[in-house]
Amino acid sequence: MRRYECAAIITAHSVLGDFHLAQDAAQEAFSYAHSMLNQLRSAASFGPWLLRIARRRAIRLQRTRGAERTGTGGIDCATKGACGWMEPFEAVAREIARLPEHERIVVVMRYVDGCSVKDIAGATERPVGTITKQLSRAIERLRGRLVEVQS
């Protein structure tokens, strides 16, 4: 669970735009995934499988709670106390959430979950070269967007 917690939250955040709702969706995804583990074909594909569940749970949560993307998607620091350390995380999470899904998955698996490129290729059933290219393109997009955010 610890290995994929941030990835599930970031995936849910891309749908909901709200950190707290994303945490709820991720928790629901883990609970559902646990109950459905017997249907998982390969342990190597757990990460992408869980992220698909997290995305579907976030969509479901958005519909049932009438949540709307606010664009801020953050924690209200004024009511939660000093949390300046969260701002960079939220900026990066927002930009990761804006990536195309295939790039978002590989970025989260590589840099949040710490998976090797080879493991990501195996889990997503894509060639290593494809994963490398997707990571490279995603990092380039993120660099450009985060420079814009800082300006």
MODELLER restraints for C-alpha pairs under 7 A, 6 or more apart:
rsr = mdl.restraints
at = mdl.atoms
rsr.add(forms.Gaussian(group=physical.xy_distance, feature=features.Distance(at['CA:3:A'], at['CA:113:A']), mean=5.51, stdev=0.5))
rsr.add(forms.Gaussian(group=physical.xy_distance, feature=features.Distance(at['CA:4:A'], at['CA:47:A']), mean=6.98, stdev=0.5))
rsr.add(forms.Gaussian(group=physical.xy_distance, feature=features.Distance(at['CA:4:A'], at['CA:113:A']), mean=6.04, stdev=0.5))
rsr.add(forms.Gaussian(group=physical.xy_distance, feature=features.Distance(at['CA:6:A'], at['CA:112:A']), mean=6.65, stdev=0.5))
rsr.add(forms.Gaussian(group=physical.xy_distance, feature=features.Distance(at['CA:7:A'], at['CA:108:A']), mean=5.58, stdev=0.5))
rsr.add(forms.Gaussian(group=physical.xy_distance, feature=features.Distance(at['CA:7:A'], at['CA:112:A']), mean=6.36, stdev=0.5))
rsr.add(forms.Gaussian(group=physical.xy_distance, feature=features.Distance(at['CA:7:A'], at['CA:113:A']), mean=6.96, stdev=0.5))
rsr.add(forms.Gaussian(group=physical.xy_distance, feature=features.Distance(at['CA:8:A'], at['CA:26:A']), mean=5.27, stdev=0.5))
rsr.add(forms.Gaussian(group=physical.xy_distance, feature=features.Distance(at['CA:8:A'], at['CA:51:A']), mean=5.66, stdev=0.5))
rsr.add(forms.Gaussian(group=physical.xy_distance, feature=features.Distance(at['CA:8:A'], at['CA:54:A']), mean=5.72, stdev=0.5))
rsr.add(forms.Gaussian(group=physical.xy_distance, feature=features.Distance(at['CA:9:A'], at['CA:22:A']), mean=5.28, stdev=0.5))
rsr.add(forms.Gaussian(group=physical.xy_distance, feature=features.Distance(at['CA:9:A'], at['CA:23:A']), mean=5.58, stdev=0.5))
rsr.add(forms.Gaussian(group=physical.xy_distance, feature=features.Distance(at['CA:9:A'], at['CA:26:A']), mean=5.43, stdev=0.5))
rsr.add(forms.Gaussian(group=physical.xy_distance, feature=features.Distance(at['CA:10:A'], at['CA:93:A']), mean=6.00, stdev=0.5))
rsr.add(forms.Gaussian(group=physical.xy_distance, feature=features.Distance(at['CA:10:A'], at['CA:97:A']), mean=6.54, stdev=0.5))
rsr.add(forms.Gaussian(group=physical.xy_distance, feature=features.Distance(at['CA:11:A'], at['CA:51:A']), mean=6.50, stdev=0.5))
rsr.add(forms.Gaussian(group=physical.xy_distance, feature=features.Distance(at['CA:11:A'], at['CA:54:A']), mean=6.56, stdev=0.5))
rsr.add(forms.Gaussian(group=physical.xy_distance, feature=features.Distance(at['CA:11:A'], at['CA:55:A']), mean=5.97, stdev=0.5))
rsr.add(forms.Gaussian(group=physical.xy_distance, feature=features.Distance(at['CA:11:A'], at['CA:97:A']), mean=6.62, stdev=0.5))
rsr.add(forms.Gaussian(group=physical.xy_distance, feature=features.Distance(at['CA:12:A'], at['CA:22:A']), mean=4.80, stdev=0.5))
rsr.add(forms.Gaussian(group=physical.xy_distance, feature=features.Distance(at['CA:12:A'], at['CA:25:A']), mean=6.27, stdev=0.5))
rsr.add(forms.Gaussian(group=physical.xy_distance, feature=features.Distance(at['CA:12:A'], at['CA:26:A']), mean=6.57, stdev=0.5))
rsr.add(forms.Gaussian(group=physical.xy_distance, feature=features.Distance(at['CA:12:A'], at['CA:54:A']), mean=5.82, stdev=0.5))
rsr.add(forms.Gaussian(group=physical.xy_distance, feature=features.Distance(at['CA:12:A'], at['CA:55:A']), mean=5.36, stdev=0.5))
rsr.add(forms.Gaussian(group=physical.xy_distance, feature=features.Distance(at['CA:12:A'], at['CA:58:A']), mean=5.13, stdev=0.5))
rsr.add(forms.Gaussian(group=physical.xy_distance, feature=features.Distance(at['CA:13:A'], at['CA:19:A']), mean=6.12, stdev=0.5))
rsr.add(forms.Gaussian(group=physical.xy_distance, feature=features.Distance(at['CA:13:A'], at['CA:22:A']), mean=4.90, stdev=0.5))
rsr.add(forms.Gaussian(group=physical.xy_distance, feature=features.Distance(at['CA:13:A'], at['CA:97:A']), mean=6.89, stdev=0.5))
rsr.add(forms.Gaussian(group=physical.xy_distance, feature=features.Distance(at['CA:14:A'], at['CA:97:A']), mean=4.33, stdev=0.5))
rsr.add(forms.Gaussian(group=physical.xy_distance, feature=features.Distance(at['CA:14:A'], at['CA:98:A']), mean=6.80, stdev=0.5))
rsr.add(forms.Gaussian(group=physical.xy_distance, feature=features.Distance(at['CA:15:A'], at['CA:58:A']), mean=6.21, stdev=0.5))
rsr.add(forms.Gaussian(group=physical.xy_distance, feature=features.Distance(at['CA:15:A'], at['CA:59:A']), mean=6.52, stdev=0.5))
rsr.add(forms.Gaussian(group=physical.xy_distance, feature=features.Distance(at['CA:16:A'], at['CA:22:A']), mean=6.42, stdev=0.5))
rsr.add(forms.Gaussian(group=physical.xy_distance, feature=features.Distance(at['CA:16:A'], at['CA:58:A']), mean=6.44, stdev=0.5))
rsr.add(forms.Gaussian(group=physical.xy_distance, feature=features.Distance(at['CA:16:A'], at['CA:62:A']), mean=6.39, stdev=0.5))
rsr.add(forms.Gaussian(group=physical.xy_distance, feature=features.Distance(at['CA:16:A'], at['CA:67:A']), mean=6.86, stdev=0.5))
rsr.add(forms.Gaussian(group=physical.xy_distance, feature=features.Distance(at['CA:16:A'], at['CA:68:A']), mean=6.70, stdev=0.5))
rsr.add(forms.Gaussian(group=physical.xy_distance, feature=features.Distance(at['CA:16:A'], at['CA:69:A']), mean=5.55, stdev=0.5))
rsr.add(forms.Gaussian(group=physical.xy_distance, feature=features.Distance(at['CA:17:A'], at['CA:69:A']), mean=4.89, stdev=0.5))
rsr.add(forms.Gaussian(group=physical.xy_distance, feature=features.Distance(at['CA:17:A'], at['CA:70:A']), mean=6.10, stdev=0.5))
rsr.add(forms.Gaussian(group=physical.xy_distance, feature=features.Distance(at['CA:17:A'], at['CA:71:A']), mean=6.10, stdev=0.5))
rsr.add(forms.Gaussian(group=physical.xy_distance, feature=features.Distance(at['CA:17:A'], at['CA:72:A']), mean=6.67, stdev=0.5))
rsr.add(forms.Gaussian(group=physical.xy_distance, feature=features.Distance(at['CA:17:A'], at['CA:73:A']), mean=4.06, stdev=0.5))
rsr.add(forms.Gaussian(group=physical.xy_distance, feature=features.Distance(at['CA:18:A'], at['CA:73:A']), mean=3.81, stdev=0.5))
rsr.add(forms.Gaussian(group=physical.xy_distance, feature=features.Distance(at['CA:18:A'], at['CA:74:A']), mean=5.68, stdev=0.5))
rsr.add(forms.Gaussian(group=physical.xy_distance, feature=features.Distance(at['CA:19:A'], at['CA:73:A']), mean=5.76, stdev=0.5))
rsr.add(forms.Gaussian(group=physical.xy_distance, feature=features.Distance(at['CA:19:A'], at['CA:74:A']), mean=5.47, stdev=0.5))
rsr.add(forms.Gaussian(group=physical.xy_distance, feature=features.Distance(at['CA:19:A'], at['CA:75:A']), mean=6.44, stdev=0.5))
rsr.add(forms.Gaussian(group=physical.xy_distance, feature=features.Distance(at['CA:22:A'], at['CA:58:A']), mean=6.80, stdev=0.5))
rsr.add(forms.Gaussian(group=physical.xy_distance, feature=features.Distance(at['CA:25:A'], at['CA:54:A']), mean=6.28, stdev=0.5))
rsr.add(forms.Gaussian(group=physical.xy_distance, feature=features.Distance(at['CA:25:A'], at['CA:57:A']), mean=5.48, stdev=0.5))
rsr.add(forms.Gaussian(group=physical.xy_distance, feature=features.Distance(at['CA:25:A'], at['CA:58:A']), mean=5.09, stdev=0.5))
rsr.add(forms.Gaussian(group=physical.xy_distance, feature=features.Distance(at['CA:25:A'], at['CA:61:A']), mean=6.72, stdev=0.5))
rsr.add(forms.Gaussian(group=physical.xy_distance, feature=features.Distance(at['CA:26:A'], at['CA:54:A']), mean=5.53, stdev=0.5))
rsr.add(forms.Gaussian(group=physical.xy_distance, feature=features.Distance(at['CA:28:A'], at['CA:57:A']), mean=6.79, stdev=0.5))
rsr.add(forms.Gaussian(group=physical.xy_distance, feature=features.Distance(at['CA:29:A'], at['CA:50:A']), mean=6.92, stdev=0.5))
rsr.add(forms.Gaussian(group=physical.xy_distance, feature=features.Distance(at['CA:29:A'], at['CA:53:A']), mean=5.60, stdev=0.5))
rsr.add(forms.Gaussian(group=physical.xy_distance, feature=features.Distance(at['CA:29:A'], at['CA:54:A']), mean=4.88, stdev=0.5))
rsr.add(forms.Gaussian(group=physical.xy_distance, feature=features.Distance(at['CA:29:A'], at['CA:57:A']), mean=6.16, stdev=0.5))
rsr.add(forms.Gaussian(group=physical.xy_distance, feature=features.Distance(at['CA:33:A'], at['CA:50:A']), mean=6.59, stdev=0.5))
rsr.add(forms.Gaussian(group=physical.xy_distance, feature=features.Distance(at['CA:44:A'], at['CA:122:A']), mean=6.75, stdev=0.5))
rsr.add(forms.Gaussian(group=physical.xy_distance, feature=features.Distance(at['CA:44:A'], at['CA:123:A']), mean=4.98, stdev=0.5))
rsr.add(forms.Gaussian(group=physical.xy_distance, feature=features.Distance(at['CA:45:A'], at['CA:123:A']), mean=4.19, stdev=0.5))
rsr.add(forms.Gaussian(group=physical.xy_distance, feature=features.Distance(at['CA:45:A'], at['CA:124:A']), mean=6.63, stdev=0.5))
rsr.add(forms.Gaussian(group=physical.xy_distance, feature=features.Distance(at['CA:48:A'], at['CA:123:A']), mean=6.94, stdev=0.5))
rsr.add(forms.Gaussian(group=physical.xy_distance, feature=features.Distance(at['CA:48:A'], at['CA:124:A']), mean=6.77, stdev=0.5))
rsr.add(forms.Gaussian(group=physical.xy_distance, feature=features.Distance(at['CA:62:A'], at['CA:68:A']), mean=6.98, stdev=0.5))
rsr.add(forms.Gaussian(group=physical.xy_distance, feature=features.Distance(at['CA:74:A'], at['CA:90:A']), mean=6.62, stdev=0.5))
rsr.add(forms.Gaussian(group=physical.xy_distance, feature=features.Distance(at['CA:77:A'], at['CA:83:A']), mean=5.79, stdev=0.5))
rsr.add(forms.Gaussian(group=physical.xy_distance, feature=features.Distance(at['CA:95:A'], at['CA:142:A']), mean=6.46, stdev=0.5))
rsr.add(forms.Gaussian(group=physical.xy_distance, feature=features.Distance(at['CA:95:A'], at['CA:145:A']), mean=7.00, stdev=0.5))
rsr.add(forms.Gaussian(group=physical.xy_distance, feature=features.Distance(at['CA:96:A'], at['CA:104:A']), mean=6.02, stdev=0.5))
rsr.add(forms.Gaussian(group=physical.xy_distance, feature=features.Distance(at['CA:97:A'], at['CA:104:A']), mean=6.73, stdev=0.5))
rsr.add(forms.Gaussian(group=physical.xy_distance, feature=features.Distance(at['CA:103:A'], at['CA:134:A']), mean=5.67, stdev=0.5))
rsr.add(forms.Gaussian(group=physical.xy_distance, feature=features.Distance(at['CA:103:A'], at['CA:135:A']), mean=6.60, stdev=0.5))
rsr.add(forms.Gaussian(group=physical.xy_distance, feature=features.Distance(at['CA:103:A'], at['CA:138:A']), mean=5.84, stdev=0.5))
rsr.add(forms.Gaussian(group=physical.xy_distance, feature=features.Distance(at['CA:106:A'], at['CA:120:A']), mean=6.80, stdev=0.5))
rsr.add(forms.Gaussian(group=physical.xy_distance, feature=features.Distance(at['CA:106:A'], at['CA:131:A']), mean=6.99, stdev=0.5))
rsr.add(forms.Gaussian(group=physical.xy_distance, feature=features.Distance(at['CA:106:A'], at['CA:135:A']), mean=6.52, stdev=0.5))
rsr.add(forms.Gaussian(group=physical.xy_distance, feature=features.Distance(at['CA:107:A'], at['CA:135:A']), mean=6.15, stdev=0.5))
rsr.add(forms.Gaussian(group=physical.xy_distance, feature=features.Distance(at['CA:109:A'], at['CA:115:A']), mean=5.61, stdev=0.5))
rsr.add(forms.Gaussian(group=physical.xy_distance, feature=features.Distance(at['CA:109:A'], at['CA:120:A']), mean=6.88, stdev=0.5))
rsr.add(forms.Gaussian(group=physical.xy_distance, feature=features.Distance(at['CA:110:A'], at['CA:116:A']), mean=6.28, stdev=0.5))
rsr.add(forms.Gaussian(group=physical.xy_distance, feature=features.Distance(at['CA:110:A'], at['CA:117:A']), mean=6.95, stdev=0.5))
rsr.add(forms.Gaussian(group=physical.xy_distance, feature=features.Distance(at['CA:117:A'], at['CA:128:A']), mean=6.51, stdev=0.5))
rsr.add(forms.Gaussian(group=physical.xy_distance, feature=features.Distance(at['CA:117:A'], at['CA:131:A']), mean=6.66, stdev=0.5))
rsr.add(forms.Gaussian(group=physical.xy_distance, feature=features.Distance(at['CA:117:A'], at['CA:132:A']), mean=7.00, stdev=0.5))
rsr.add(forms.Gaussian(group=physical.xy_distance, feature=features.Distance(at['CA:118:A'], at['CA:128:A']), mean=6.03, stdev=0.5))
rsr.add(forms.Gaussian(group=physical.xy_distance, feature=features.Distance(at['CA:121:A'], at['CA:127:A']), mean=5.67, stdev=0.5))
rsr.add(forms.Gaussian(group=physical.xy_distance, feature=features.Distance(at['CA:121:A'], at['CA:128:A']), mean=5.33, stdev=0.5))
rsr.add(forms.Gaussian(group=physical.xy_distance, feature=features.Distance(at['CA:121:A'], at['CA:131:A']), mean=6.24, stdev=0.5))
